[in-house]
Amino acid sequence: MALPSPNPTPHEPDIAMWGGVGSGKTAFLASLSVALNRAEGANEGWRIIGADDVSNSELTRLRTNLLEHRIFPRPTDVLTSYNWLVIGPPTRGRRVWWAPWKRHPARAPKITFSFLDGPGGLFGKSEYSVSKEELIKSLVKSRGLIYLFDPDRRGQISDAFKNLDVALREVESQMLGDDKYLDGKLPHYIAVCITKYDEPNILRLAEEYTDHGLELPRVPDDQARDFFREVLARDLDQNAGIIMRLLEASFHESRIKYFVTSSIGMYADPDKGFDPDDPSNIIDVPGQDQKIRGAVHPINIMEPVIWLGRMLYPKTMGRER
């Protein structure tokens, strides 16, 4: 049986994002433009722009804080709307059948990146709120989702479980009540991002899954699911193991992809490069917010966005092989 079409209707957001308290949502947004600018190879040539004046201004502020002031964005305490376009390099124009020597004009792929970035604990609250309602609408209307999970918040897994469980139940109650999706699965593609890979304790936990043959270590995508499962298995909270089951019960297996991410990357000495014995790219300043120690090297920040775009618009961007 063919899977239902995931394509959003015109003018609806392509991608929505949510995650638990402190999962790194705003840091993800701040580092996205940096990641796109530094892309090489197949992902080179992508960029992000604001779709309106407010979003353009916010993009500049987030980027400036990260690169110039070397500080992290403050946690979101109110519902914040971002309306951005992620634009790729133009595809090769199609040949005109009646004039094989000519081609249709090349078209640049565009992904509508409309994020309603709400407080991390929003779904953990039982009472109704306008913010929660708007965020649910965003998840329902989009067909690409980014779910952020912070493996470093020991003792907070119950919050992560509650945020995920409540959000999925709300979305499913609105989308699966009729017979539009006969298989009982949500139609979205979802990128599950295990964040803060740069944290030394997360690096140690991911050691056996990590590819060290690169300039900076990285967990390959085909190892990310196994790493996520180990993170959940090591937690003492009885609900931890249910998180992956919730995701894989709600979405088609072929539409879930796992990524191990970092918004800032590891510290690399300008002269000596990366030192596995000194990986932290964060400095604790007494009485102040944490500072970023060295250059920002986002890991798997743009990849979930581009993957979702390719899944949603295979004719424009080409399917991932």
Secondary structure, 3 states (H helix, E strand, C coil): CCCCCCCCCCCCCCEEEEECCCCCHHHHHHHHHHHHHCCCHHHCCCEEEECCHHHHHHHHHHHHHHHCCCECCCCCCCCEEEEEEEECCCCCCCEECCEEEEECCCCCCEEEEEEEECCCCHHHCCCCCHHHHHHHHHHHHCCEEEEEECCCCCCCHHHHHHHHHHHHHHHHHHHCCCCCCCCCCECCEEEEEECCCCCHHHHHHCHHHCECCCCCCECCHHHHHHHHHHHHHHCCCCCHHHHHHHHHHHECHHHEEEEECECCCCCEECCCEECCCCCCCEECCCCCCCEECCCCCCECCHHHHHHHHHHHCHHHHCCCC
